[in-house]
Amino acid sequence: MVNKVGLLTAGGFAPCLSSAIAGLIKRYTAVAPDIEIIAYRHGYQGLLQGDWLPVTQNVRDNVDVLYGFGGSPIGNSRVKLTNVADCVKRGLVQEGQDPLQVAAEQLVADGVDVLHTIGGDDTNTTAADLAAYLAENNFNLTVVGLPKTIDNDIVPIRQSLGAWTAAEAAASYAKNIIAEHNAVARELIIHEIMGRSCGYLAAEATRRYRAWLDEQHWLPEIGLSREAWDVHAIFLPEMHVDLEAEAERLAKIMQDVGNVNIFISEGAGVTEIVEQMEKAGEQVPRDAFNHVQLDKVNPGEWFGAKFSKLIGAEKTMVQKSGYFSRAAKSNDEDLELIERTCVMAVDAALAGQAGVVGLDEENNDQLSVIDFPRIAGHKPFDITQQWFIDMCADIGMSAPIPAQH
């Protein structure tokens, strides 16, 4: 029997968190109004510290207010319960304590029967670790996750909550940024979009932005041309970027159109960037695990500097839409999926069925309760999809070639 439910949101923001919290509260209120609900503040950090907010009757009565906001009202953090050293370093547990045990005992102390985790692959793999620990140690508690990530890169989930909205927001952001193309002659604009290892968000944002272009009326005789507002190149982490060939192609566009607009994922072209840096004798910044430090390489600025010289830009502008996109409120597409997901998540929790609720690619994209061991991260964007190949061709790019990592 379920008497008390705990909620938490974790990882980076996505445009679904506030709405998912609302959806869960509404469903419980509709089918089991006597169940008490609490919300842990700042994700697993709050769980370890016993820091939570009660979902009061006033919150239940006015829960629709949450649909009007992005972000997460209860707060996020990036805490992995199996990373003992990090939890100790941050003062979340004491030396010698097991964070999984601390979390489990805190849930028991708080009287929680069901825990809903709303997050990406790290959040839900951590939820899987917690669920396994609870089962192995005979804690009678059910964990049900909801998938969120703007990168849409959770295996085996077809569509993560919030990803559609994030793409729409990035496309909306681009409308005003690309309007800058006539601020000076021969301007290069680079729109850097979140996506360290997955190009979904940049690809979908580009598609939506270009769909908006198709809906507009143009007056080229007064300088308002679709060609100048269009996306002239898109670079994703999954794609090989031929810098010389692209520079030659974009130089012609600069000459003929008068400006160049490029959309990139923040992790795009890293292999090529490293290769060029090493050829030039530059030191490639790497972390303790020998991973390239993207914040120091800064692909947007790097592409801007390279292409600016090669295509003869008089001004180069690099703009990043990441935080604008990930903190947006849910759009109608996402709201429909969020509602269905929340209904199934609550029903599964009441039935004692643990897992992550999502559109299962291995089950004909059916909304299902997916077993935790099947959840993984870093699903790449499929650049062989016909719509993406067609979009690249329409932009004037060659057929996308997979990057060699």
Beta strands, then each sheet from edge to edge (+ up, - down):
strand 1: 4-9
strand 2: 36-40
strand 3: 52-54
strand 4: 114-119
strand 5: 142-147
strand 6: 187-193
strand 7: 233-235
strand 8: 259-265
strand 9: 315-320
strand 10: 355-360
strand 11: 366-370
sheet 1: 3+ 2- 1- 4- 5- 10- 11+
sheet 2: 7+ 8+ 6+ 9+
end
